[in-house]
């Protein structure tokens, strides 16, 4: 029992054991049959919520418009049709699969969103509830702390997802684990 505790503590301190795993939020980034006909609008995937951590990468499948512009958004819902922008990753995308690394902090309950300037993210009917804004009403990239009116509802599955890495174990906690492991190791050696 003591040896198992010691091994777990040493592995945790060296980063070989993590408390939580990275999680992917959103739909598979695959080719889907549809693309929106409009430009300059935003979507809020109201059931695609994050847990605290950092978006380390994201991907999307673009159905049309090569070399288009879009942004991954992190949103928080202010009321039924208003969302506050908490994070933005603005990119130029090409037709097909696009993958990006990122570093956007997210909090529990933040919502995955997207701003489509000229790019068209592939989607299929059905799926999870979403909300979308009027087309051509958001004429420039959304900024952090900006409120967006995203009021219309639909059900679609978009080819967009983000991977969130949970926060690292705080160093003081890892230090206590290491001290406990070393102390336990000393006790085991003394018993022999």
C-alpha positions in Angstrom: 0.0 0.0 0.0 2.8 2.4 0.9 4.8 1.5 -2.2 1.7 2.2 -4.4 1.2 5.6 -2.8 4.9 6.4 -3.2 4.8 5.4 -6.9 1.6 7.4 -7.6 3.1 10.5 -5.9 6.4 10.3 -7.8 4.6 9.8 -11.1 2.3 12.7 -10.4 5.2 15.0 -9.6 7.0 14.0 -12.7 3.9 14.6 -14.9 3.3 11.0 -15.8 -0.1 10.9 -14.0 -2.6 13.7 -14.6 -5.7 14.3 -12.6 -7.9 15.2 -15.6 -7.7 14.4 -19.3 -8.0 16.8 -22.2 -11.6 17.1 -23.5 -12.9 17.8 -27.0 -15.9 20.1 -27.3 -17.9 20.4 -30.5 -18.6 18.2 -33.5 -16.2 16.0 -35.6 -14.3 18.1 -38.2 -15.5 16.2 -41.2 -17.0 16.9 -44.6 -20.7 17.5 -44.2 -23.3 18.2 -47.0 -24.1 21.8 -46.3 -22.5 25.3 -46.0 -24.1 28.5 -44.9 -24.8 31.0 -47.8 -24.3 34.0 -45.6 -21.2 35.8 -44.4 -20.5 38.1 -41.3 -22.4 36.3 -38.6 -21.8 34.4 -35.4 -23.0 31.1 -33.9 -23.2 30.0 -30.3 -23.3 26.2 -29.7 -25.3 26.6 -26.5 -24.9 22.9 -25.5 -21.2 22.8 -26.2 -19.8 24.1 -23.0 -16.2 24.0 -21.6 -14.8 23.1 -18.3 -11.9 25.2 -16.9 -8.7 24.9 -18.9 -7.0 26.1 -22.0 -7.9 25.5 -25.6 -4.7 24.0 -27.0 -5.9 23.2 -30.5 -9.0 23.3 -32.6 -10.1 22.1 -36.0 -12.8 22.8 -38.6 -13.8 21.5 -42.0 -14.5 24.3 -44.5 -17.1 23.4 -47.2 -16.6 26.4 -49.5 -14.7 29.6 -50.0 -11.0 28.9 -50.2 -8.8 31.3 -48.2 -11.7 32.6 -46.2 -11.7 34.2 -42.8 -13.3 33.0 -39.6 -12.7 32.9 -35.8 -13.2 30.4 -33.1 -15.0 32.2 -30.2 -15.3 31.5 -26.5 -18.6 33.0 -25.3 -20.5 33.4 -22.0 -24.2 33.8 -22.1 -25.4 37.1 -20.6 -29.1 36.5 -21.3 -31.3 34.6 -23.8 -29.9 36.3 -26.9 -26.8 38.2 -25.7 -23.3 36.5 -25.5 -20.1 38.1 -24.2 -16.9 37.3 -26.2 -14.3 35.9 -23.8 -11.8 34.7 -26.3 -11.1 34.9 -30.1 -8.8 33.0 -32.5 -9.1 34.7 -35.9 -7.7 32.7 -38.9 -7.5 32.4 -42.6 -8.8 28.9 -43.7 -8.8 26.9 -46.8 -11.2 24.4 -48.3 -11.1 21.1 -46.4 -9.7 20.2 -43.0 -8.0 23.0 -41.1 -6.2 22.4 -37.8 -4.7 25.1 -35.5 -2.9 25.3 -32.2 -4.1 27.9 -29.7 -3.9 29.2 -26.2 -7.2 30.5 -25.1 -8.2 30.2 -21.4 -11.8 29.0 -20.7 -13.9 28.9 -17.6 -16.5 26.4 -16.5 -19.7 27.0 -18.5 -18.1 29.0 -21.3 -19.7 28.2 -24.7 -18.1 27.3 -28.0 -18.8 29.7 -30.8 -17.7 30.7 -34.2 -17.6 33.9 -36.3 -17.9 33.3 -40.0 -16.6 36.2 -42.0 -16.2 34.7 -45.5 -15.4 31.1 -44.7 -18.2 28.5 -44.6 -17.9 25.7 -42.0 -19.6 22.5 -43.1 -22.7 21.4 -41.3 -25.4 18.8 -41.3 -29.1 19.0 -40.2 -30.3 17.9 -36.8 -27.8 17.6 -34.0 -27.5 20.0 -31.0 -29.3 23.3 -30.5 -27.4 26.4 -31.7 -28.2 30.1 -31.8 -27.1 32.3 -34.7 -27.0 36.1 -35.4 -28.5 38.0 -38.3 -26.2 37.7 -41.3 -24.0 40.7 -42.3 -24.5 42.3 -38.9 -21.1 41.6 -37.4 -18.9 43.2 -40.0 -15.6 42.9 -38.3 -13.9 40.3 -36.1 -15.5 40.2 -32.7 -13.4 41.6 -29.8 -12.9 40.3 -26.3 -15.5 41.7 -23.9 -17.8 42.7 -26.9 -21.5 41.6 -26.5 -23.0 39.9 -29.6 -26.7 39.5 -30.2 -27.2 35.9 -31.2 -30.9 35.2 -31.1 -32.2 32.8 -33.7 -32.4 29.1 -32.9 -31.8 26.0 -35.0 -30.5 22.4 -34.7 -27.3 21.7 -36.7 -24.1 19.9 -36.2 -21.1 22.0 -37.4 -17.7 20.6 -38.3 -15.8 22.5 -35.6 -14.3 21.4 -32.3 -11.8 22.5 -29.7 -9.6 20.5 -27.3 -9.3 21.9 -23.8 -6.5 20.9 -21.5 -7.3 21.2 -17.8 -5.2 23.3 -15.6 -2.0 21.7 -14.3 -1.7 20.5 -10.8 -0.4 23.4 -8.7 3.2 23.1 -7.8 2.7 23.2 -4.0 0.4 20.2 -4.2 2.9 18.3 -6.3 5.6 19.3 -3.8 3.6 17.9 -0.9 3.1 14.6 -2.8 6.8 14.4 -3.5 7.6 15.0 0.2 5.1 12.4 1.2 6.6 9.9 -1.3 10.1 10.5 -0.1 9.0 10.2 3.6 7.2 6.9 2.8 10.2 5.6 1.0 12.3 6.4 4.0 9.9 4.5 6.3 9.9 1.4 3.9 13.8 1.4 3.9 13.8 1.7 7.7 11.5 -1.3 8.2 13.9 -3.4 6.2 
